[in-house]
Amino acid sequence: AVFAPKADRLDPEPWSHHPLFPQTREAFAVPTQVNYVAKGGRFYHPGDAVTGADAVVRRVISLDYLWNEVRVKGGAYGGGCSLNPVTGTFAFSSYRDPNLQQTLDIYDQTPSYLDGLDLAQAELDKAIIASIGTSIR
């Protein structure tokens, strides 16, 4: 299966162009053994069409790639990715995560994961049906 958009669709344009979304790089240091690790940015411009294919890709990223890399291998309690269709912002997140930099690196490697993804038709159909089921709840 081919999933558009490719890795070059991720727009690195900083949010600082929009007064409500200033570009920030911040972290809060607290004495805990686990973290909430998030990273996001604008994937679409406001008003761009968001298709159903995006929901399928997010589902595959969340329940295959992030589940295995962040939760199973990395030991986080949970995580996933989301897209706000109004603002066009996409975000990765994990919680109760014992890793910080490793999880950020996993988020950064998502385009490579998608570029190499080869789903069988049955797996793709399952992801499509699950995405539809989630959207009509």
FENCOR-V34652 format. One record per run of one state. SS is the DSSP state (A for helix, B for strand, O for the rest). FROM is the first residue (numbers start at 0). LEN is the number of residues. If there is no record, write none. Layout:
# FENCOR-V34652
SS:FROM:LEN, SS:FROM:LEN
This chain:
# FENCOR-V34652
O:0:6, A:6:3, O:9:5, A:14:3, O:17:17, B:34:8, O:42:9, A:51:22, O:73:4, B:77:7, O:84:4, B:88:9, O:97:3, A:100:8, O:108:1, A:109:7, O:116:4, A:120:15, O:135:2
